[in-house]
């Protein structure tokens, strides 16, 4: 009898929490939450050499974060770093160098000088991830934000895809999230401060034909992210935030050759990467748990649950 009462009480508590979650979510439609500052915070971005990773780096640079760029391609990673330095220089030129001093004169004020660090890292190899993470801790310091963005796509149907490419897709798109998180999460838990972003895909919410390895890897990344979110929630570490990014097909060249049904393409064309990152940044900086772009992806995900297979 006592157990039944406890279960019933917990049930009503859960119902109240769910209703409160709906209320707070609705309130955000009326009063837009303020974006948090990331100035001076150390931000690791994997796959920063091109595509969404490069755009994320530029957006965080505009907000004066300290950038730590990881990519397997040294040249493209350095190109991103130079774009970030240019943004820093523009910001410095707009910052006043002095203000009124305390004793009737001018006191020079040196503006905060954010920096960018580049590391060659193959996130598909855990030894590479762990050794690079150790270098970051030693040379840069504690990591505040981890953007798990690196990704690959084989572009082959299952029976035409070499086993090596399938394995590569799985380790880069999914397994790498385990290694990077295990490298940086312990300090975040110790300080009760941090933010982990998983750049997944709408194809991790619902699948389509011909990209079996990619869908499997993104389903895995989303499962990892959600389970980790529950674990952090259960540990009462409210200073650590999690954001899941699930964009539709993004026009970055990664899916070059992918064909959308011609009747649907006018309504759902590939996303512009700049739009995707702008929407994602808004979600990250307001500690939103999940962002799907475009919004119709939410509806498609819901319909998957009620329509016949």
ZAKOLLUM-247125 format. One line per 2 residues: for each residue x, z, y of C-alpha. Coordinates in nm, 2 decimals, m for minus. Each point is the difference from the previous one (the first is absolute). Layout:
<lumlums>
X,Z,Y ~ ...
</lumlums>
This chain:
<lumlums>
0.00,0.00,0.00 ~ 0.28,0.09,0.24
0.19,m0.32,m0.07 ~ m0.32,m0.20,0.07
m0.04,0.18,0.33 ~ 0.36,m0.08,0.09
m0.03,m0.37,m0.08 ~ m0.33,m0.02,0.20
0.17,0.17,0.30 ~ 0.29,m0.24,m0.02
m0.24,m0.29,m0.02 ~ m0.17,0.10,0.32
0.33,0.05,0.17 ~ 0.10,m0.35,m0.10
m0.33,m0.14,0.13 ~ 0.06,0.17,0.34
0.35,m0.13,0.02 ~ m0.11,m0.36,m0.08
m0.27,0.02,0.27 ~ 0.25,0.14,0.25
0.23,m0.29,m0.09 ~ m0.27,m0.24,0.09
m0.07,0.17,0.33 ~ 0.37,0.00,0.10
0.03,m0.36,m0.10 ~ m0.30,m0.09,0.20
0.14,0.19,0.30 ~ 0.31,m0.22,0.00
m0.22,m0.30,0.06 ~ m0.13,0.16,0.32
0.32,0.17,0.12 ~ 0.31,m0.20,m0.10
0.28,0.24,m0.12 ~ 0.31,0.01,0.21
0.31,m0.16,m0.15 ~ 0.28,0.25,m0.08
0.35,m0.04,0.14 ~ 0.28,m0.11,m0.24
0.28,0.00,0.27 ~ 0.32,0.13,m0.14
m0.14,0.01,m0.36 ~ 0.20,m0.16,m0.28
m0.19,m0.28,m0.16 ~ 0.11,m0.17,m0.32
m0.14,m0.34,m0.06 ~ 0.06,m0.18,m0.33
0.00,m0.38,0.00 ~ 0.07,0.00,0.37
0.19,m0.33,0.00 ~ m0.31,m0.22,0.04
m0.38,m0.03,0.00 ~ m0.20,0.32,0.06
0.31,0.22,m0.03 ~ 0.16,m0.17,0.30
m0.32,0.03,0.20 ~ m0.04,0.37,m0.09
0.36,0.06,0.12 ~ m0.08,m0.16,0.34
m0.31,0.20,0.04 ~ 0.17,0.33,m0.08
0.29,m0.10,0.23 ~ m0.24,m0.05,0.29
m0.11,0.36,m0.06 ~ 0.37,0.12,0.01
0.03,0.10,m0.37 ~ 0.34,0.01,m0.16
0.00,m0.30,m0.24 ~ 0.16,0.01,m0.35
m0.04,m0.36,m0.14 ~ 0.04,m0.07,m0.37
0.01,m0.34,m0.15 ~ 0.17,m0.18,m0.28
0.10,m0.28,0.24 ~ 0.28,0.12,0.24
m0.03,m0.30,0.24 ~ m0.38,0.02,0.05
0.02,0.38,0.03 ~ 0.26,m0.03,0.28
m0.22,m0.26,0.18 ~ m0.28,0.26,0.00
0.24,0.26,0.13 ~ 0.10,m0.22,0.29
m0.37,m0.06,0.09 ~ m0.04,0.38,m0.01
0.30,0.05,0.23 ~ m0.13,m0.25,0.24
m0.33,0.20,0.02 ~ 0.20,0.32,0.06
0.20,m0.17,0.28 ~ m0.33,m0.11,0.17
m0.14,0.35,m0.03 ~ 0.32,0.15,0.15
m0.01,m0.24,0.29 ~ m0.35,0.13,0.08
0.10,0.37,m0.02 ~ 0.10,0.17,0.33
0.35,0.15,m0.02 ~ m0.04,0.29,0.24
m0.25,0.24,0.14 ~ m0.01,0.27,0.27
0.24,0.27,m0.08 ~ m0.07,0.37,0.01
0.25,0.06,0.29 ~ m0.08,m0.25,0.27
0.16,m0.30,m0.15 ~ m0.02,m0.25,m0.28
0.05,0.10,m0.36 ~ 0.08,m0.28,m0.24
m0.23,m0.02,m0.30 ~ 0.13,m0.19,m0.30
m0.30,m0.16,m0.18 ~ m0.03,0.05,m0.37
0.20,m0.27,m0.17 ~ m0.17,m0.11,m0.33
0.22,m0.17,m0.25 ~ m0.03,m0.24,m0.29
0.18,0.03,m0.33 ~ 0.02,m0.27,m0.27
0.05,0.04,m0.37 ~ 0.02,m0.25,m0.28
m0.21,0.14,m0.28 ~ m0.17,m0.15,m0.31
m0.31,0.22,m0.02 ~ m0.06,m0.12,m0.35
0.30,0.19,m0.12 ~ m0.04,0.38,0.02
0.38,0.06,0.01 ~ 0.01,m0.22,0.31
m0.29,0.18,0.16 ~ 0.14,0.35,m0.07
0.35,m0.08,0.12 ~ m0.13,m0.17,0.32
m0.24,0.29,0.07 ~ 0.30,0.24,m0.03
0.19,m0.22,0.26 ~ m0.30,0.02,0.23
m0.02,0.38,m0.02 ~ 0.37,0.02,0.06
0.03,m0.25,0.28 ~ m0.34,0.02,0.18
m0.17,0.32,m0.10 ~ m0.34,0.10,m0.14
m0.26,m0.27,m0.04 ~ m0.33,0.05,0.18
m0.18,m0.32,m0.11 ~ 0.03,m0.22,m0.31
m0.15,m0.34,0.01 ~ 0.00,m0.14,m0.36
m0.04,m0.37,0.10 ~ 0.24,m0.19,m0.23
m0.18,m0.25,m0.22 ~ 0.04,m0.32,m0.21
m0.24,m0.24,m0.17 ~ 0.10,m0.23,m0.29
m0.27,m0.26,0.07 ~ m0.05,m0.10,m0.37
m0.28,0.03,m0.24 ~ 0.06,0.26,m0.28
0.10,m0.25,m0.27 ~ 0.22,m0.19,0.23
0.18,0.30,0.15 ~ 0.34,0.10,m0.13
0.02,0.36,m0.12 ~ 0.27,0.07,0.25
m0.22,m0.09,0.29 ~ m0.28,0.22,m0.13
0.23,0.29,m0.03 ~ 0.14,m0.06,0.35
m0.35,m0.01,0.15 ~ m0.09,0.33,m0.17
0.32,0.19,0.10 ~ 0.01,m0.12,0.36
m0.38,0.03,0.08 ~ m0.07,0.31,m0.20
0.29,0.19,m0.15 ~ 0.20,0.00,0.32
m0.26,0.22,0.16 ~ 0.08,0.27,m0.25
0.37,m0.01,0.07 ~ m0.03,m0.01,0.39
m0.25,0.28,m0.01 ~ 0.20,0.22,m0.23
0.30,m0.05,0.23 ~ m0.17,0.11,0.32
m0.31,0.20,m0.08 ~ 0.18,0.33,m0.09
0.13,0.05,0.35 ~ m0.35,m0.10,0.14
m0.15,0.27,m0.22 ~ 0.26,0.26,0.11
m0.07,m0.07,0.37 ~ m0.37,m0.07,m0.05
0.04,m0.31,0.21 ~ 0.01,m0.37,m0.08
m0.21,m0.32,m0.05 ~ 0.01,m0.23,m0.30
m0.15,m0.35,0.04 ~ m0.07,m0.22,m0.30
m0.03,m0.37,0.09 ~ m0.21,m0.13,m0.30
m0.25,m0.28,0.00 ~ m0.37,m0.07,m0.04
0.10,m0.14,m0.34 ~ 0.08,0.36,m0.09
m0.37,0.08,0.05 ~ m0.15,m0.31,m0.17
0.17,m0.27,m0.19 ~ m0.01,m0.38,m0.02
0.13,m0.26,m0.25 ~ 0.36,m0.12,m0.02
0.19,0.30,0.15 ~ m0.02,0.24,m0.29
0.34,0.16,0.06 ~ m0.06,0.04,0.38
m0.35,0.15,m0.05 ~ 0.14,0.24,m0.26
0.28,0.11,0.22 ~ m0.23,0.06,0.30
m0.26,0.18,m0.21 ~ 0.29,0.23,m0.11
0.12,0.06,0.35 ~ m0.35,0.10,0.11
m0.04,0.23,m0.30 ~ 0.34,0.16,0.08
m0.10,0.04,0.37 ~ m0.34,0.15,m0.07
0.14,0.24,m0.26 ~ 0.28,0.11,0.23
m0.26,0.05,0.28 ~ m0.19,0.24,m0.23
0.32,0.19,m0.09 ~ 0.10,0.05,0.36
m0.35,0.10,0.09 ~ 0.00,0.26,m0.29
0.33,0.14,0.12 ~ m0.15,0.08,0.34
0.27,m0.20,0.19 ~ m0.23,m0.11,0.28
0.30,m0.12,0.20 ~ 0.07,m0.29,m0.23
m0.22,m0.30,0.05 ~ m0.07,m0.30,m0.23
m0.13,m0.34,0.10 ~ m0.09,m0.28,m0.24
0.01,m0.36,0.15 ~ m0.20,m0.26,m0.19
0.01,m0.34,0.18 ~ m0.16,m0.32,m0.12
0.23,m0.30,m0.05 ~ 0.26,0.00,0.28
0.15,m0.32,0.13 ~ 0.37,0.11,m0.03
0.12,m0.28,m0.24 ~ 0.00,0.24,m0.29
m0.32,m0.16,m0.13 ~ 0.10,m0.36,0.09
m0.19,m0.24,m0.22 ~ m0.28,0.25,m0.07
m0.33,m0.18,0.04 ~ m0.32,0.15,0.12
m0.33,m0.15,m0.11 ~ m0.08,m0.25,0.28
m0.36,0.12,0.05 ~ 0.13,0.35,0.06
0.31,m0.07,0.20 ~ m0.17,m0.05,0.34
m0.15,0.35,m0.03 ~ 0.30,0.17,m0.16
0.32,m0.18,0.11 ~ 0.34,0.16,m0.06
0.07,0.28,0.24 ~ 0.24,m0.04,0.28
0.28,0.25,m0.07 ~ 0.00,0.13,0.36
m0.37,0.09,m0.03 ~ 0.06,0.18,m0.33
0.28,0.21,0.14 ~ m0.19,0.08,0.32
m0.29,0.13,m0.20 ~ 0.23,0.19,m0.24
0.19,0.16,0.29 ~ m0.32,0.13,0.15
m0.10,0.15,m0.34 ~ 0.35,0.16,m0.05
0.03,0.15,0.34 ~ m0.35,0.16,m0.03
0.07,0.13,m0.35 ~ m0.27,m0.22,m0.15
0.00,0.04,m0.38 ~ m0.07,m0.37,m0.07
m0.02,m0.33,0.18 ~ m0.14,m0.33,m0.14
0.03,m0.32,0.20 ~ m0.22,m0.18,0.07
m0.29,0.25,m0.02 ~ m0.19,m0.22,m0.25
0.25,0.12,m0.27 ~ m0.17,0.34,0.00
m0.33,m0.18,m0.09 ~ 0.16,m0.21,m0.27
0.15,0.31,m0.15 ~ m0.34,0.17,0.00
m0.17,m0.30,m0.15 ~ 0.25,m0.01,m0.28
m0.14,0.34,m0.12 ~ m0.37,m0.11,m0.02
0.01,m0.37,m0.09 ~ 0.03,m0.13,m0.35
0.35,m0.09,m0.11
</lumlums>
